[in-house]
Each structure stands twice: as structure tokens, then as C-alpha cells.
Amino acid sequence: MPTDYKSFSDIAKSRFRSVARELGYEQISGTHYVQKCSHWFNVFGLQKASGNDFFYVNYGITIPNLWKLDGTLFESDDEGLVIAERLSNDDDGAFDCASKAEVEESASKVLQEYKKQAVPLLASLQDLESIAERYYASTNISREKLGEHDYFSQLGVANYGFLLYRAGHVPDALKWLKEAERLMELPVYYLKEGGISHIKEKHARLAKKEVYEVEQLAEIKSAILAIERRLR
């Protein structure tokens, strides 16, 4: 437990201000840092669970409104990472924060390690195409499995489709979004013995789609319709 401060966010805000300045990031809060690029944000965040005397540094790339074909890229930066990494520190990646002094020392370590690990990686992702391919490589989706992906691959498939669209590969994007549509439309039955099936079986119960799932499918369908119109 921290011994000489109450709020990690507050102490990090002062100790990481110079880190953000040197890296060229905007300090949104004590734990959230953003750097605007041409079509995306580079971001890093400090993750600390209550009661722990250590924290992690997660970093990567976010593209706001990724699922909106006409979305404003810089409308918001508060979205999930399409490229997500964790900064390493010794063996486990944890940085100490049991006291103000440890937070200050960890801030210096984070700056050094960020320059070594994150800066080269993010610099290698110079355009939306390279980001799309990095995302593809980080998932279990496959071009060879188009039409055969499992149900749980739907978000990865959809994200990759929208990334391809942003990168200018419109016909390919359409193929992946149709794959996402197929997966999202699959019926889901809960089996009596556990697990799920997409085929009605005895004693199986049809799952009702959640509101967010209905909304996601509607977004996919809208994007497919818009792209098909564009390609005519």
C-alpha cells in the first residue's frame, strides 16, 4: 500500500508531466496520455489496481469511430486499442509505486523503456495499411478462413474489415465485413449440457441478442450497403 500519498492518479499527473512532454504526448489525466497522428492516436495508459504497490504501462494505437465510414477520426480518443502492447520492465512489466519517490523513479524508467520499446514500434506503423496488417497478425483471423471463421472471431473480423476500408482497400474490406455479418447473424443456442451450438438441438435454448449486439450488426449492415453503393 502507498505510504505517503492518497491518489495514484494525482501523484502520477505531476511525476509523468515531463515524461509526456519529452515524448510529445498530451496529458489527458494522471493515467492517460495521447499523441495525435495523421489518422489515429498513439496512446499510453498507467494501469494500477487498488491496493497494489505497482502499475503497468499499456500502449498502442486507437482509431476513434473506426466502425463509422464517415466518422471523424479525432472526435474522441476514449476508445479501445486496435494495436495493444504492454511495456516490459525486468521480468514482469510492473513498475513500483509504493511511495512518491518510487513513482518518480518509475517515471524515469518508463521514459527510458518507452523510448526503447514503444517508440520504434509505433514509428514502424507509418500508415493505416501497416496498422491493419499489424492488427491482422495479432489475431487468429485468416484470409484462408474467410467464410469459415468461428463465431467468436466476429469482432476481429469486423475490425479488420474497417481497417482495410480506412487503408483504401475497399473491395477487400467488403469481403471481411460480409464475413462479420455472417458471424453476427448466426443463431446461438445454449445446450443443456453446456456450451453453445448454432443448430437447434433437443432441449437447447435460443439466446436473445443483447442490445449492443443488435446495434453492432446494424452498423455492419449499414457499412456493407454504403460500400456496395460506392462500388457500383
C-alpha positions in Angstrom: 0.0 0.0 0.0 1.2 3.6 -0.7 2.6 5.2 2.4 2.9 8.9 1.6 0.2 9.7 -1.0 -3.6 9.1 -1.4 -4.3 9.2 -5.1 -2.1 7.4 -7.7 -3.6 9.4 -10.5 -2.8 12.7 -8.8 0.8 11.8 -8.0 1.3 10.3 -11.5 0.0 13.5 -13.0 2.8 15.5 -11.5 5.5 12.9 -11.9 4.7 12.0 -15.5 4.2 15.5 -16.8 7.8 15.7 -18.0 7.6 12.2 -19.5 4.6 13.3 -21.6 6.4 16.5 -22.7 9.6 14.7 -23.8 7.6 12.0 -25.7 5.3 14.6 -27.4 2.1 13.3 -25.7 -0.7 15.3 -24.3 -1.5 14.5 -20.7 -5.3 13.9 -20.6 -5.2 12.8 -16.9 -2.7 11.3 -14.5 -3.0 7.9 -16.1 -4.0 8.7 -19.8 -1.7 10.2 -22.5 -2.3 10.8 -26.1 -0.4 11.8 -29.2 -2.3 12.8 -32.4 -1.1 11.4 -35.7 -2.4 11.8 -39.2 -5.3 9.3 -38.9 -5.0 7.8 -35.5 -3.9 8.4 -31.9 -0.8 6.9 -30.2 -1.7 6.4 -26.6 -0.4 5.0 -23.3 -2.0 4.5 -20.0 -0.9 3.7 -16.5 -2.9 0.7 -15.0 -2.9 0.3 -11.3 -5.3 -1.9 -9.3 -6.5 -0.7 -5.9 -4.2 -1.9 -3.1 -1.3 -2.8 -5.3 2.1 -1.1 -4.9 2.9 -1.4 -8.6 1.5 -0.4 -12.0 1.7 -1.4 -15.7 2.0 0.7 -18.8 -0.2 -0.2 -21.7 0.3 1.5 -25.0 -0.8 1.3 -28.6 -3.0 2.8 -31.3 -6.6 3.8 -31.2 -8.8 4.9 -34.2 -11.9 6.7 -32.9 -15.1 5.9 -34.8 -13.5 3.1 -36.6 -16.8 1.5 -37.5 -18.2 4.7 -39.0 -17.3 5.0 -42.6 -17.6 8.8 -42.5 -16.6 9.1 -38.8 -14.4 12.0 -37.6 -11.1 10.5 -36.6 -10.4 13.0 -33.8 -13.8 13.3 -32.4 -12.7 11.2 -29.4 -9.7 9.3 -28.2 -11.5 7.3 -25.5 -11.9 4.1 -27.4 -10.3 0.6 -27.3 -6.9 0.0 -28.8 -6.6 -1.7 -32.2 -2.9 -2.2 -31.5 -2.3 -3.0 -27.9 1.0 -3.7 -26.1 2.4 -3.6 -22.6 5.7 -2.0 -21.7 8.2 -4.5 -20.3 10.2 -3.8 -17.2 12.6 -6.5 -16.0 10.6 -9.8 -15.9 7.0 -8.9 -15.3 6.5 -5.4 -16.7 5.5 -4.0 -13.3 6.7 -0.6 -12.1 6.9 0.3 -8.4 4.7 2.9 -6.9 4.7 2.3 -3.1 5.8 5.9 -2.4 6.2 9.3 -4.1 9.9 8.5 -4.6 9.1 5.2 -6.3 6.6 6.8 -8.6 9.2 9.4 -9.6 11.8 6.7 -10.1 9.4 4.6 -12.1 8.5 7.6 -14.3 12.2 7.8 -15.3 12.2 4.1 -16.1 9.0 4.3 -18.1 10.5 7.1 -20.2 13.6 5.0 -20.9 11.7 1.9 -21.7 9.1 3.7 -23.8 11.8 5.1 -26.0 13.4 1.6 -26.4 10.2 -0.4 -26.9 7.2 1.7 -27.9 8.7 4.5 -29.9 10.3 2.2 -32.5 7.2 0.0 -32.8 4.8 2.9 -33.2 7.2 4.6 -35.7 7.1 1.5 -37.8 3.4 1.8 -38.2 3.5 4.8 -40.6 0.2 4.4 -42.3 -3.2 2.7 -42.0 -2.2 -0.2 -44.1 0.7 -1.1 -41.8 -1.7 -0.7 -38.8 -4.2 -3.0 -40.5 -1.6 -5.7 -41.1 -0.2 -5.4 -37.6 -3.7 -5.9 -36.3 -4.3 -8.9 -38.6 -1.1 -10.5 -37.3 -2.2 -10.1 -33.7 -5.5 -12.0 -34.1 -6.5 -15.6 -35.0 -8.3 -14.5 -38.2 -7.1 -15.7 -41.5 -7.6 -14.9 -45.2 -7.7 -18.6 -45.8 -10.7 -18.9 -43.3 -13.0 -16.4 -45.0 -16.4 -18.0 -44.8 -15.3 -20.4 -42.1 -14.3 -18.3 -39.1 -15.8 -19.3 -35.8 -18.5 -17.3 -34.1 -16.1 -15.8 -31.5 -13.9 -14.2 -34.3 -16.6 -11.7 -35.3 -15.2 -8.6 -33.7 -11.7 -9.3 -35.0 -13.1 -9.9 -38.5 -15.2 -6.7 -38.3 -12.3 -4.5 -37.0 -10.0 -5.8 -39.8 -12.7 -5.1 -42.4 -13.0 -1.5 -41.2 -9.2 -1.1 -41.0 -9.0 -2.2 -44.6 -11.6 0.3 -45.6 -9.6 3.1 -43.9 -6.5 1.9 -45.7 -8.2 2.2 -49.0 -8.7 -1.5 -49.8 -12.5 -1.1 -50.3 -13.3 -4.4 -52.1 -11.3 -6.4 -49.6 -13.0 -4.6 -46.7 -16.4 -5.6 -48.1 -15.4 -9.3 -48.0 -14.4 -9.1 -44.4 -17.5 -7.1 -43.4 -19.7 -9.6 -45.0 -17.9 -12.3 -43.1 -18.6 -10.3 -39.9 -22.2 -10.0 -40.9 -22.4 -13.8 -41.4 -21.0 -14.5 -37.9 -23.2 -11.9 -36.2 -26.3 -13.4 -37.7 -25.6 -16.9 -36.6 -28.3 -18.1 -34.1 -26.8 -19.1 -30.7 -28.4 -22.0 -28.8 -27.4 -22.8 -25.2 -27.1 -26.5 -24.8 -28.4 -28.4 -21.8 -25.1 -30.0 -21.1 -23.2 -26.7 -21.5 -21.7 -24.9 -24.4 -23.4 -23.4 -27.5 -24.5 -24.5 -30.9 -25.6 -22.7 -34.0 -28.0 -25.5 -34.9 -31.2 -26.2 -33.0 -30.9 -29.3 -30.8 -33.2 -31.0 -28.3 -33.6 -29.0 -25.1 -31.4 -26.2 -26.5 -32.4 -22.7 -25.7 -32.2 -19.8 -28.2 -30.2 -16.9 -26.8 -31.6 -13.5 -27.2 -29.2 -11.0 -28.7 -28.1 -8.2 -26.4 -28.9 -4.6 -27.4 -25.2 -3.9 -28.2 -25.1 -6.9 -30.5 -28.1 -5.7 -32.4 -26.5 -2.3 -32.8 -23.2 -3.8 -33.9 -25.0 -5.8 -36.6 -26.9 -2.8 -37.8 -23.6 -0.9 -38.1 -22.1 -3.7 -40.2 -25.1 -3.9 -42.4 -25.1 -0.1 -42.9 -21.4 -0.2 -43.8 -21.9 -3.0 -46.3 -24.7 -1.2 -48.0 -22.7 2.0 -48.3 -19.7 0.2 -49.7 -21.7 -1.8 -52.2 -23.3 1.5 -53.5 -19.8 3.0 -53.8 -18.5 0.0 -55.8 -21.4 0.0 -58.3 
